[in-house]
């Protein structure tokens, strides 16, 4: 089977369970932004010189696959999605991010005021991932405001992730002496 199915040639794409929607549907926009975030995290992970960051980014990327799957499922299909054994975004997933925030903050990293991205290639990649995360968060909020998001934990997760990515960038700058 070819990756080029041509089913999207008319401007539609498939959600889970064979639902077709416009490629500019708010749901597609939301999970598309999370896909961009996952790619940005991949770049940040590829440039990482510290195992602490690299290993945690990989775990987060795997969690984002769960998040994208849920976003790629219409609200009316979520019971079937869960019944079929697919994982939903849960408070324990966010709690893992909270624990990382606390761990980093306990290390007395240095930062004051606004950060200017670009102190290093790796911290800049983390800042790109952070801003991509904020865009994804905005798209998911729009989905919620239109009544198309059932699980508000997704917004909480993305909000916490953006905070964590900011801290990761400052942590890298502190450890590398570029801040």
Backbone bond lengths (Angstrom), bond angles and torsions (degrees), N, CA, C in turn:
res aa  C-N    CA-C-N  psi(-1)  N-CA   C-N-CA  omega(-1)  CA-C   N-CA-C  phi
1 X - - - 1.452 - - 1.528 108.76 -
2 X 1.300 116.97 133.81 1.455 122.52 -178.74 1.526 110.84 -84.76
3 X 1.331 116.29 149.39 1.456 120.99 174.44 1.530 109.89 -67.53
4 X 1.333 116.88 -25.01 1.462 121.87 179.36 1.523 108.99 -89.02
5 X 1.335 115.87 84.79 1.465 120.87 -177.66 1.523 112.45 -79.32
6 X 1.318 116.90 -21.64 1.466 124.62 -179.57 1.525 112.81 70.43
7 X 1.343 117.32 4.94 1.465 119.24 179.82 1.523 112.06 -71.68
8 X 1.329 117.01 -17.19 1.462 120.45 179.12 1.515 113.93 -96.43
9 X 1.314 116.98 5.59 1.458 120.40 -176.72 1.524 113.02 -62.41
10 X 1.304 117.44 -22.37 1.469 121.29 -179.41 1.521 113.45 -92.74
11 X 1.353 116.52 6.56 1.458 119.34 177.80 1.515 114.95 92.09
12 X 1.321 116.90 14.39 1.461 120.14 175.75 1.521 109.05 -118.08
13 X 1.317 114.61 163.49 1.459 120.71 176.90 1.520 108.42 -140.43
14 X 1.309 115.79 164.76 1.455 120.37 -177.60 1.515 112.58 -98.81
15 X 1.319 114.92 134.66 1.461 121.74 168.70 1.520 107.25 -91.70
16 X 1.304 116.22 178.79 1.465 119.96 173.77 1.538 108.25 -58.41
17 X 1.303 115.20 148.66 1.457 123.52 177.23 1.524 112.79 65.20
18 X 1.329 114.44 33.00 1.464 122.94 169.84 1.528 115.47 62.11
19 X 1.307 117.30 23.98 1.470 119.30 173.14 1.524 107.81 -80.38
20 X 1.321 117.13 134.77 1.462 122.45 178.66 1.530 108.56 -104.75
21 X 1.327 114.95 134.40 1.462 121.45 176.96 1.525 108.43 -139.46
22 X 1.315 115.47 164.39 1.456 120.89 176.48 1.523 109.81 -62.10
23 X 1.334 116.18 147.31 1.457 120.21 177.90 1.526 112.00 -67.38
24 X 1.335 117.37 -13.20 1.467 119.24 176.34 1.531 111.27 -105.14
25 X 1.319 117.55 15.65 1.470 122.22 175.83 1.534 108.59 -61.73
26 X 1.330 117.94 142.40 1.473 120.22 -179.83 1.531 113.92 -54.18
27 X 1.306 117.54 -32.20 1.468 120.39 179.18 1.530 109.88 -68.42
28 X 1.316 116.52 -42.78 1.464 120.91 178.99 1.526 109.67 -66.64
29 X 1.321 116.33 -40.17 1.461 120.46 177.18 1.527 110.37 -60.43
30 X 1.324 117.35 -41.46 1.466 121.47 -178.59 1.528 111.17 -66.27
31 X 1.332 117.25 -52.60 1.469 116.53 -177.66 1.517 111.41 -73.00
32 X 1.316 117.86 -24.27 1.458 120.51 174.45 1.521 111.73 -65.91
33 X 1.323 116.75 -39.82 1.469 120.25 176.75 1.530 111.06 -66.50
34 X 1.322 116.79 -36.13 1.464 119.48 177.05 1.533 109.48 -68.33
35 X 1.323 117.64 -35.18 1.459 120.92 175.25 1.529 110.26 -62.69
36 X 1.343 117.44 -42.72 1.464 121.46 175.57 1.531 110.34 -60.81
37 X 1.322 116.35 -40.55 1.461 121.21 177.35 1.520 110.25 -60.48
38 X 1.315 116.98 -44.18 1.462 120.49 -179.64 1.527 110.34 -61.85
39 X 1.331 117.10 -39.95 1.463 120.50 177.18 1.529 110.93 -65.83
40 X 1.331 117.05 -41.30 1.466 120.69 177.70 1.527 110.53 -62.86
41 X 1.320 117.01 -38.68 1.458 120.39 176.77 1.528 110.57 -66.52
42 X 1.324 116.71 -34.78 1.459 120.08 176.19 1.520 111.36 -62.08
43 X 1.327 116.71 -41.15 1.459 120.54 176.45 1.527 110.53 -65.00
44 X 1.322 116.15 -44.34 1.472 119.83 178.42 1.528 110.56 -61.53
45 X 1.312 116.97 -38.89 1.468 120.71 179.14 1.525 110.40 -68.31
46 X 1.327 116.79 -39.43 1.466 120.67 -179.60 1.525 111.90 -66.66
47 X 1.328 117.98 -28.19 1.465 120.80 179.78 1.523 112.46 -93.55
48 X 1.326 116.77 -3.42 1.465 120.74 -175.75 1.523 111.59 -67.49
49 X 1.323 115.15 134.84 1.460 121.55 175.72 1.527 111.48 -105.27
50 X 1.318 116.48 -4.90 1.462 121.44 -177.79 1.530 109.08 -116.38
51 X 1.320 116.39 126.10 1.464 121.16 179.27 1.520 111.92 -57.49
52 X 1.339 116.65 -36.70 1.468 120.85 -179.23 1.524 110.73 -54.92
53 X 1.307 116.87 -46.56 1.464 120.99 -179.96 1.524 110.25 -73.30
54 X 1.323 116.87 -49.62 1.468 121.63 -176.68 1.528 111.16 -56.62
55 X 1.315 117.06 -47.49 1.463 120.43 -176.72 1.519 112.12 -66.86
56 X 1.333 116.60 -40.10 1.459 119.51 179.75 1.527 111.97 -70.92
57 X 1.319 117.52 -34.60 1.462 119.70 177.60 1.524 111.06 -64.06
58 X 1.315 117.61 -37.89 1.461 120.39 178.58 1.531 110.98 -63.30
59 X 1.304 117.40 -42.53 1.468 121.04 177.59 1.531 109.55 -61.14
60 X 1.321 116.38 -44.10 1.470 120.95 -179.96 1.525 110.04 -63.71
61 X 1.324 117.88 -42.09 1.457 120.06 178.44 1.527 111.36 -58.78
62 X 1.306 116.84 -39.93 1.471 119.95 177.82 1.524 110.84 -66.04
63 X 1.333 117.01 -37.69 1.465 119.96 176.30 1.528 110.90 -64.90
64 X 1.325 117.09 -34.47 1.460 120.00 179.56 1.522 112.02 -66.15
65 X 1.322 118.17 -28.45 1.464 120.65 174.81 1.533 109.07 -62.91
66 X 1.327 116.45 -41.92 1.467 120.62 175.46 1.520 110.38 -60.56
67 X 1.319 116.54 -46.38 1.454 122.01 -178.72 1.528 110.79 -62.34
68 X 1.333 117.47 -44.56 1.471 120.30 179.02 1.528 111.85 -63.36
69 X 1.312 116.41 -39.51 1.464 119.52 178.28 1.511 111.72 -60.16
70 X 1.322 115.75 -42.85 1.469 118.96 178.57 1.521 110.76 -65.72
71 X 1.325 117.04 -41.96 1.466 119.99 179.19 1.527 111.71 -66.46
72 X 1.318 117.49 -28.41 1.463 121.57 -178.54 1.529 112.20 -83.47
73 X 1.315 116.28 11.39 1.459 121.52 -179.35 1.530 108.74 -118.77
74 X 1.322 116.68 125.23 1.464 120.94 177.62 1.524 109.40 -60.37
75 X 1.322 116.16 147.85 1.470 121.39 -177.11 1.526 110.96 -52.19
76 X 1.321 116.90 -42.49 1.468 119.57 -177.46 1.528 112.86 -68.66
77 X 1.332 117.82 -15.31 1.462 121.02 178.91 1.526 113.11 -98.85
78 X 1.328 118.00 -3.01 1.465 120.23 -177.29 1.530 113.42 -61.96
79 X 1.347 120.27 -38.79 1.474 117.35 176.12 1.533 112.19 -59.40
80 X 1.312 116.61 -41.93 1.473 120.57 177.91 1.526 110.13 -64.74
81 X 1.331 116.92 -41.44 1.462 122.73 179.77 1.535 109.96 -57.66
82 X 1.321 115.64 -48.83 1.465 120.21 179.30 1.530 110.71 -65.89
83 X 1.332 116.82 -41.25 1.460 121.07 179.99 1.529 111.03 -63.05
84 X 1.327 116.15 -32.56 1.460 120.59 178.87 1.531 112.71 -76.53
85 X 1.335 116.47 0.81 1.459 120.52 173.95 1.513 115.53 94.68
86 X 1.327 117.03 6.23 1.458 118.82 177.49 1.525 109.59 -77.75
87 X 1.314 115.36 140.08 1.463 121.50 -178.72 1.519 110.36 -79.21
88 X 1.322 116.20 145.25 1.459 123.28 173.93 1.525 108.50 -105.15
89 X 1.315 116.02 162.01 1.462 120.67 176.68 1.526 108.13 -71.54
90 X 1.339 115.88 129.77 1.456 121.27 -173.35 1.525 111.47 -127.20
91 X 1.332 117.14 159.40 1.468 119.80 175.57 1.534 114.01 -54.31
92 X 1.333 121.26 -36.47 1.468 118.96 176.94 1.531 113.51 -60.86
93 X 1.328 117.85 -28.92 1.464 119.96 176.19 1.532 109.50 -66.12
94 X 1.323 116.45 -42.92 1.463 120.82 177.49 1.517 110.23 -67.57
95 X 1.308 117.54 -36.74 1.468 121.45 -179.95 1.534 110.83 -60.57
96 X 1.339 117.62 -34.24 1.470 119.91 176.40 1.532 110.29 -61.65
97 X 1.332 116.35 -39.32 1.461 119.98 178.14 1.525 110.55 -68.09
98 X 1.329 116.74 -41.69 1.467 120.98 177.30 1.523 111.08 -57.96
99 X 1.323 116.27 -41.20 1.464 120.44 179.93 1.534 110.69 -64.43
100 X 1.319 116.75 -39.29 1.471 119.75 177.52 1.526 111.23 -66.41
101 X 1.322 117.02 -40.01 1.470 120.62 177.11 1.524 109.36 -58.14
102 X 1.322 116.39 -47.79 1.469 120.15 -179.84 1.519 111.57 -63.04
103 X 1.323 116.30 -40.66 1.469 120.47 -180.00 1.528 110.97 -62.27
104 X 1.306 116.81 -43.86 1.468 120.34 -179.59 1.525 110.39 -69.42
105 X 1.310 117.44 -44.79 1.467 120.20 -179.30 1.525 111.75 -62.15
106 X 1.325 117.16 -29.57 1.464 120.92 179.10 1.527 112.39 -72.31
107 X 1.318 117.32 -11.53 1.467 121.13 -177.48 1.527 112.37 -91.32
108 X 1.298 117.67 7.73 1.471 122.07 176.86 1.525 113.19 54.35
109 X 1.325 115.21 49.15 1.456 117.81 175.01 1.525 108.50 -68.45
110 X 1.314 115.84 156.97 1.453 118.97 -177.84 1.517 110.91 -101.91
111 X 1.311 115.62 133.90 1.451 122.25 172.15 1.518 107.71 -164.93
112 X 1.292 114.63 148.55 1.459 120.09 177.50 1.520 107.98 -148.69
113 X 1.312 115.92 123.35 1.454 119.80 177.57 1.516 112.76 67.15
114 X 1.313 114.56 -152.95 1.457 121.03 -178.42 1.516 110.70 -71.69
115 X 1.297 116.27 142.16 1.460 121.69 175.74 1.527 108.22 -93.59
116 X 1.309 115.62 142.72 1.454 120.81 174.33 1.523 107.25 -105.34
117 X 1.337 117.65 109.09 1.457 119.89 -178.49 1.516 112.12 -59.03
118 X 1.323 115.65 146.92 1.453 121.13 174.08 1.508 115.47 117.69
119 X 1.324 118.31 6.85 1.464 119.93 178.69 1.527 111.08 -62.62
120 X 1.329 116.04 -30.38 1.462 121.28 175.23 1.522 107.56 -151.56
121 X 1.312 115.43 162.53 1.464 119.33 179.32 1.531 110.60 -60.32
122 X 1.323 115.93 -41.89 1.461 118.88 -177.00 1.528 111.84 -69.69
123 X 1.321 118.09 -45.87 1.465 118.78 179.89 1.525 110.56 -65.36
124 X 1.338 117.26 -34.22 1.467 120.34 176.77 1.528 110.62 -64.43
125 X 1.344 117.20 -40.83 1.467 120.72 177.69 1.527 110.32 -63.22
126 X 1.318 117.19 -38.19 1.467 120.63 176.75 1.526 111.07 -66.05
127 X 1.335 117.34 -38.12 1.461 119.89 177.65 1.530 111.93 -68.59
128 X 1.330 117.61 -35.68 1.469 119.77 174.19 1.530 109.37 -63.27
129 X 1.320 116.77 -43.02 1.462 120.30 177.50 1.528 110.79 -61.63
130 X 1.332 116.68 -40.36 1.474 120.58 179.30 1.528 110.76 -61.57
131 X 1.326 117.30 -47.01 1.462 119.17 -177.70 1.527 110.83 -69.42
132 X 1.316 116.96 -32.25 1.462 120.59 174.85 1.523 109.76 -66.29
133 X 1.323 116.20 -37.68 1.462 121.13 177.07 1.520 110.86 -63.29
134 X 1.321 117.12 -41.36 1.468 120.11 179.16 1.527 110.94 -64.13
135 X 1.343 116.80 -37.19 1.465 118.91 176.56 1.522 110.57 -64.96
136 X 1.326 116.47 -44.09 1.462 120.32 177.61 1.525 110.26 -59.47
137 X 1.311 116.32 -41.19 1.464 121.21 178.63 1.530 110.21 -60.33
138 X 1.333 116.83 -43.64 1.471 120.02 178.82 1.521 111.22 -62.50
139 X 1.323 117.20 -40.32 1.477 120.32 -179.48 1.526 110.78 -67.56
140 X 1.324 116.60 -37.43 1.462 119.70 178.06 1.530 109.98 -69.60
141 X 1.322 117.52 -36.24 1.468 120.52 175.25 1.524 110.59 -61.96
142 X 1.322 117.03 -40.91 1.474 120.51 177.45 1.524 110.04 -62.66
143 X 1.319 116.60 -38.65 1.460 120.93 177.16 1.528 110.14 -62.61
144 X 1.317 116.19 -42.26 1.459 120.47 178.26 1.532 111.07 -64.47
145 X 1.326 116.53 -44.67 1.459 120.02 -178.58 1.524 112.40 -64.08
146 X 1.324 117.20 -24.85 1.458 120.28 177.86 1.538 111.87 -89.36
147 X 1.333 116.32 6.08 1.464 120.64 177.82 1.514 114.37 78.20
148 X 1.331 116.78 17.70 1.459 120.16 -175.84 1.523 113.88 -108.55
149 X 1.327 116.38 14.56 1.469 120.42 177.85 1.513 108.32 -124.81
150 X 1.305 115.91 121.50 1.458 120.22 -179.69 1.520 111.91 -90.48
151 X 1.317 117.17 -33.84 1.459 122.05 -171.16 1.533 110.51 -105.41
152 X 1.320 116.80 98.64 1.466 121.29 -179.44 1.527 112.42 -67.85
153 X 1.313 118.27 -13.68 1.469 121.08 178.02 1.528 110.95 -62.10
154 X 1.320 117.04 -25.00 1.466 120.21 178.93 1.522 110.25 -61.82
155 X 1.321 117.30 -42.94 1.463 121.15 178.98 1.524 110.12 -66.04
156 X 1.300 116.84 -42.44 1.467 120.99 179.33 1.533 109.45 -61.06
157 X 1.333 116.61 -44.59 1.460 121.09 179.84 1.532 110.64 -60.02
158 X 1.322 117.34 -47.98 1.463 120.45 -178.45 1.524 111.77 -65.74
159 X 1.318 116.89 -38.37 1.470 120.56 177.41 1.525 110.58 -61.32
160 X 1.317 116.08 -45.94 1.457 120.38 179.84 1.519 111.36 -66.96
161 X 1.331 116.07 -37.75 1.456 119.86 179.48 1.530 110.98 -63.26
162 X 1.317 118.09 -41.72 1.468 120.40 178.54 1.529 110.38 -61.41
163 X 1.328 116.45 -42.08 1.467 119.81 176.64 1.528 110.85 -60.77
164 X 1.318 115.89 -44.45 1.464 120.72 -179.68 1.528 111.25 -62.90
165 X 1.310 116.98 -41.40 1.468 119.60 -179.74 1.528 110.99 -64.49
166 X 1.325 117.31 -37.02 1.464 120.28 175.24 1.533 109.32 -61.50
167 X 1.328 116.17 -45.72 1.469 119.96 178.75 1.524 111.97 -64.28
168 X 1.321 117.58 -41.12 1.463 120.23 177.26 1.535 110.47 -57.09
169 X 1.333 116.91 -44.22 1.466 120.10 -179.55 1.520 111.08 -62.65
170 X 1.327 116.86 -42.80 1.467 119.62 179.11 1.523 110.49 -69.23
171 X 1.338 118.15 -34.94 1.458 122.86 177.48 1.527 109.37 -61.77
172 X 1.327 116.55 -47.19 1.457 121.25 179.50 1.538 110.05 -60.29
173 X 1.328 116.62 -45.72 1.459 120.07 179.61 1.529 111.82 -61.73
174 X 1.318 116.32 -39.59 1.458 120.42 178.56 1.523 110.93 -66.75
175 X 1.338 116.24 -47.29 1.479 120.21 -179.35 1.524 111.82 -63.90
176 X 1.325 117.03 -36.30 1.467 120.85 -177.30 1.517 112.85 -88.62
177 X 1.332 116.97 -5.73 1.458 120.32 180.00 1.520 113.47 71.22
178 X 1.333 117.01 24.52 1.471 120.11 -179.72 1.516 111.98 -98.23
179 X 1.303 118.13 -1.71 1.471 122.57 -178.78 1.486 109.47 -94.75
